[in-house]
């Protein structure tokens, strides 16, 4: 009986990260919605700003991606929209929420 329980537990291990990732994705999307990010960005289409998939593609393999994206999201830098410079909206969130959001974006 104990052998069956151990085998069952081991067989279920690959499914644990999927559940965790789904919750993280939901939290990331909720944070984007709360901060009105979808006004200028979309998951896979360019709007006034790049799509999140475009950001992930650009930052893939960049060891400084977390630092660069954190700075961009939390410091309200100037961005060009339709040839005009505007201040990027600063995301209001905890550092853990920002980290989760960036990890989700980079996973796209």
KOLMILO-913021 format. One record per residue (C-alpha): residue in one letter; x, y, z. Coordinates in steps of 0.1 Angstrom, whole numbers, plus 5000, padded with zeros to 4 digits. Layout:
<recs>
<A; <X; Y; Z>>
...
</recs>
This chain:
<recs>
<X; <5000; 5000; 5000>>
<X; <5028; 5024; 5009>>
<X; <5045; 5017; 4976>>
<X; <5013; 5026; 4957>>
<X; <5011; 5059; 4976>>
<X; <5047; 5068; 4968>>
<X; <5043; 5060; 4931>>
<X; <5010; 5080; 4930>>
<X; <5027; 5110; 4946>>
<X; <5056; 5109; 4922>>
<X; <5033; 5106; 4893>>
<X; <5014; 5137; 4903>>
<X; <5045; 5159; 4907>>
<X; <5047; 5172; 4871>>
<X; <5012; 5186; 4875>>
<X; <5020; 5208; 4905>>
<X; <5038; 5236; 4887>>
<X; <5009; 5238; 4862>>
<X; <4985; 5247; 4890>>
<X; <5009; 5272; 4905>>
<X; <5016; 5288; 4871>>
<X; <4979; 5292; 4864>>
<X; <4974; 5310; 4896>>
<X; <5004; 5332; 4889>>
<X; <4991; 5340; 4854>>
<X; <4957; 5349; 4869>>
<X; <4974; 5372; 4894>>
<X; <4995; 5388; 4867>>
<X; <4965; 5394; 4845>>
<X; <4945; 5408; 4874>>
<X; <4974; 5432; 4882>>
<X; <4975; 5444; 4846>>
<X; <4938; 5450; 4846>>
<X; <4939; 5468; 4879>>
<X; <4966; 5491; 4866>>
<X; <4948; 5497; 4833>>
<X; <4978; 5483; 4813>>
<X; <4955; 5468; 4787>>
<X; <4947; 5503; 4775>>
<X; <4981; 5505; 4757>>
<X; <4992; 5468; 4757>>
<X; <4977; 5435; 4747>>
<X; <4988; 5399; 4751>>
<X; <4997; 5393; 4714>>
<X; <4987; 5425; 4694>>
<X; <5006; 5458; 4692>>
<X; <4986; 5487; 4705>>
<X; <5001; 5520; 4715>>
<X; <5027; 5499; 4734>>
<X; <5042; 5465; 4725>>
<X; <5024; 5433; 4731>>
<X; <5035; 5412; 4761>>
<X; <5046; 5384; 4738>>
<X; <5068; 5410; 4719>>
<X; <5083; 5421; 4752>>
<X; <5090; 5385; 4761>>
<X; <5106; 5378; 4727>>
<X; <5128; 5409; 4730>>
<X; <5140; 5401; 4765>>
<X; <5144; 5363; 4760>>
<X; <5180; 5354; 4771>>
<X; <5187; 5388; 4786>>
<X; <5202; 5382; 4821>>
<X; <5191; 5418; 4831>>
<X; <5155; 5414; 4819>>
<X; <5140; 5413; 4855>>
<X; <5159; 5444; 4865>>
<X; <5151; 5464; 4833>>
<X; <5114; 5455; 4833>>
<X; <5111; 5462; 4870>>
<X; <5126; 5497; 4865>>
<X; <5104; 5503; 4835>>
<X; <5072; 5494; 4853>>
<X; <5080; 5511; 4886>>
<X; <5097; 5544; 4876>>
<X; <5073; 5560; 4850>>
<X; <5099; 5565; 4822>>
<X; <5092; 5586; 4791>>
<X; <5079; 5565; 4761>>
<X; <5071; 5576; 4726>>
<X; <5034; 5571; 4715>>
<X; <5025; 5584; 4680>>
<X; <5057; 5605; 4679>>
<X; <5049; 5622; 4712>>
<X; <5068; 5616; 4744>>
<X; <5046; 5605; 4773>>
<X; <5051; 5593; 4808>>
<X; <5046; 5555; 4811>>
<X; <5021; 5547; 4839>>
<X; <5037; 5534; 4870>>
<X; <5024; 5501; 4882>>
<X; <5012; 5501; 4918>>
<X; <5020; 5468; 4933>>
<X; <5042; 5450; 4958>>
<X; <5077; 5438; 4947>>
<X; <5064; 5402; 4948>>
<X; <5035; 5411; 4925>>
<X; <5058; 5429; 4901>>
<X; <5082; 5399; 4901>>
<X; <5053; 5375; 4894>>
<X; <5041; 5398; 4866>>
<X; <5075; 5399; 4849>>
<X; <5080; 5362; 4853>>
<X; <5047; 5356; 4836>>
<X; <5055; 5380; 4808>>
<X; <5089; 5364; 4802>>
<X; <5072; 5330; 4801>>
<X; <5051; 5339; 4771>>
</recs>
